[in-house]
């Protein structure tokens, strides 16, 4: 399936997998309490781009302006605008957008337009390194001692299949390239990755799989077949990995890191894209319904629903809040309801 522009409209729900139960898309939604409340709305340039929280700030990438915006969580305002490399015109999710990740003393941004990743120093708000990675880098994540980049276009050398680049932040260079799928005629589906349960997890849409990488060996530990292509984002902790179908299907699949198998699903959203695990819940950005759902991770049932409007795509967590990047030109700050 080629990369496509996501348009508004309901996406059919798929059946839940395994033992975890689920709820219908809108059944009883008027009776669902709000999962939180919006306490701030910060204006940013309209258009898409990554979102990250870390190193004392919230970071929102604006591909339309080729700018990384630094948001002060104490004042809920943009306090710095950092020029970075331009990307392709970034149409609605995901469409060659730059993604972002924040780690220890660094913020990282992928650039699918020229197969690089940038390192930004949060002390100076300047780009301090530009690192060649694989072809068409999408998702980016940080773990202790490493930065991981998902390359949907494959490595610059080798078989030409999708890959993951491991960057050494001490040296600002790629120290390993891990192939996660075979080459094909079109290999540019959006690939997201995340870190959790002692592993790196990467969604490979054309394989309809999530690939698990062991960071100790830089080897693929498991390839977990799904019933839904993982076109959305991933979220992971010690207990579970969640993979959103986005415009492929309305299912968010739950994976068990102990068995490397699907162990259930949430199908209570129309177009689930952004995911986050925080405050004892799974948070889901539902693009078509224009809501943020709060989901019980044990029962996969909606326990809170917050209408936000706009074009909610990416989620991040920090400073006691869930942050939403709305591609109509806002970053929303949500305080969870107790």
N, C-alpha and C positions, 0 to 999 in steps of 0.2 A: 504493500500500500504506500503510495507516494505521500510526501508531506502535503497537507491540505490546509486551507484557511478554515478556521472554525467559525461557523456562522451561528447566530442565535436560532434556537429552535430545540424542541425536545428531542432527546436521543433515547431510543428504546432501552428499557431496563433489561438486563440479563439476569438469569437465575443465580441465586447465591450458591457458592461452592462450599461443600463441607458442612460442618456442624453449626457454625455461627449463624444465627438468624439475622433477618434484615427486615426493613419496612418499606412500604411502597413510597413512590416519589413524593406525593403530596397528601397521602392519607392522614387525616388528623393534624395537618400542619398548623391549622388555626388554633389548635389546643397545645401545641408545643411551646414551652416557655422560651424566652430569649436566652441564648447561651451567653450573652454578654451585652455590653453597650459601647457604642462608639464614643470615645472621650476626646478624640482629636481627628481632624481632617487636614492633611498637609498638602498644599498644591504643588504639583510637579508638572513637567512638560507632558503633554498628551502623547500616547504611544507606549510601546512595550519595553521590556528590559528586566534585568534581574533584581532580586531583593535579598538582602542579608542583614543580620544583626550580629554585632560583636565589636570588641575593642572600643567600647564606650559610645557607640553610635548605631544608628540605623542607616543602611546604605541602599539607595535606589538607583539603578542604572537606567539612564534615558538614552536609548539608541537613537531616537529622533534628533537629539541634541548632542550626541557623542559625549555625554557628560555623566559622571558618577556624582550623585547628590548625597551629601552628608547631612543627616537629620539629627539634631540634638534632642534626645528623649526627655531631657529636663524641661525644655521649653517648647517642644513639638514644632520646631521650625527648621528650615534648611539653613545651615550655617556655612556650608562650603560647596562649591561646584568645581569638580575636578575634570578637566578635559582629558578624554581618552581617545583611543583610535576609533574612527567611524566604522560602523557596521553596515550591512545591507539595509535598505529601507525595511524596517521591522514592522511588518503587518501583524494583524491579530494572531495570537498565540499559535505556535511558537515562532515560526517563520524567521529563522536565522537571527534570533535575538542573542545579545550578550547576557550571560548569566553571571551571578556574583556569589562569593562566599567570603566569610570573615573568619580569620584565625588569630593566632597570637602575633600581635604587632604587624599585621598585614591584612589587606583586603585584596581579593583576587577577582579578576574579571576575564571571562572568555571572549574571544573575538572570532566568530565563525567566518568573517569576511576575509581574514588573512591567516588563519590557522595559528593564532598565537594566544597567549594569556598574559595579562598585565598584572604586575604587583604594585599596589599602592601603599605608601607608608602613611598610616593614620596620624603620625606625629606631625608630618609636614604637609599632608594632603597632596602629595605628588606621586606620579608614576616613577618608580625607581628601577623597574626591570620589565622587559618584554621577552617572553620565552616562547620559542617555536614548539608547538605540540603536534597533534595529528590533524588530519583534514576535517574541517568543519567541526570545531569544538563547541559543544553545547553545555551540558551540565558540569558543574564544578563544585567540589566539596573539600573540606579540610579535616584531617585527622592528625593526631600527634606525630610530628616529624614528616608529614607528607601532604601534598596537595594532589587531588585526583581530578582528571579532566576526561569527560566522555566525548570521544570523537566519532560522530555519526558517519563521517565520510571515509573513515579508515585511516591507518597510519600513513605517513608520507613515504615510507618504504615498506616492502613486504607484500603480503597477499592482497592488500587493498580492502580488507573487511573492516567493520567497525572495531574500535579499540578504546582502551583507556590508557592515558598517559599518567605516569607517576612522576611528580615534580618534587625534587629535593629543595625545600625552602631555604636551606642553608647555602646551597650553591646556585639556586635559581636556574635549574636545568632539569630536563627530563632524564631520569635514571632507569626507567623501565617502561616498555610499551607492551600492554597485555591485549592480545586479540580476543574479542568476545563474540565473533560471528564470522561467517564466511563472506567473501566478496560477492557482489551482485551488480546488476546493471545500474540500479538506482539505490544508493545507500545513504540517503540524507534525511531519514526520519529523525525527528527530535529524540535525543537520548538524554535521559536524566540519570543522575546517580546520587547516592547518599551513603552515609557512614553510620553503622550501628551494629550491635551484637558482635563486635570484634571483626567485622567484615566490611567490605565495600560492595554495594549493591547497585547494579546498573540495569536499566530497562532497555531492552533491545527489541523495538517494535516488529521488525520484519521476521524475527524468530518467535514472536509472541511469547517472550520469555523474560525473566529477570535472572541475570547472571550474578553469581556470588564470587567475589575475589578475596583470597586470603592475603592480607597485607604483609604477613610475615614471609611469604614465599613469592608474592606477585604472580600467583597462579590461579586459574579458575578452579574453584572448589565445587561448584554446582551450577547447572543450568536448569532453572525451574520453569517448566512449561505452564503457561496460563491459558485460560479460555478467552481472554481479552487482551488485545495488544496494549502494551503499557505506554500510551502516548502522553500521559500526564506526568505528574511529579511523584516522587517516592518519599516515604518517611519511615524511620526505623528506630527502634530502641531494643533493649535486651529481650523483650518478649515477642515482638512481632515486627514484620516489615509490611508496609501497605503500599500498594501500587494503583494509581488512578488511571482509568481508561481514557478520560478526556473525550475527544470527539470520536474515538473508536467505539466506546460503549459506556454505559452509565455505571458500570461496576467499579468499585474499589476493592481489589483483592487483598486478602490477608494471607501472609506467608509465615510459616512457623520456622524460625531459624534452627530449631533442634532437629527437625525432620527434613528441611529443605523441600517442603511441599505446601501447596495452598491449604489453608485451614479454615476458610470461610470468606465472607464478602459482605460489604455494605453496598446496597443498591438503592439507597434512599435519596439520591440526587439525580438531576437531569443530565448535567454535564460536569462531572467532578474533575477538577484540574489540580488546583493547589492543595497540598496536604501539610499538616504539622501535627506533632505529638506534644502536648503540653497540658498541664493542669489536670492530669489524669484522664484526658480525653483525646480523641482524634478530631482534628478540625479540618473541614473540607470546604474549599471554595467552589461553589456551584455556579458556573458561568451562566447557564441558561435561566436558572431561577433567580439569579442575582442575590444569593444569600450565602452566609457562612453557617454551615451546620456544625454543631458540636455532637459527637458520636461517642456512645459508650463502647470502649474497646473490647469488652467482654461479650456483649449482646449484639453489637453492631446496630443498635437502634439510636435514632436521633433523640437527644435529650435537650437540645436547644437549637433554635434557629433564629438568625439575625439577618433581616433584610438590609442590604447595603446599596443596592442599585448599581449602576455603572457596569464595569467590565472586570469583576474580581478574578484574578488569575493566580497570583503568587502569594504565599503565606510565609511568615517568619515569626520567630518567638524570641522575646527577651524583654527585660525591664518590666516584668510583671504583666506583660501584654501579649496579645496576638496582633501582628501587623499584616495588613492587607495591601497589596499593590493593585490598584484599580487603574487599568490602562486608559481610562478616560481622563486621567490626569490627577490622581489623588493617591496618597498613602494614608490609610485609615489605621487608627490605633484602637484596639478593642480590649476592654477590661472584662475578664470573665466574671459571670455572675456566680456567686457562691450558692 
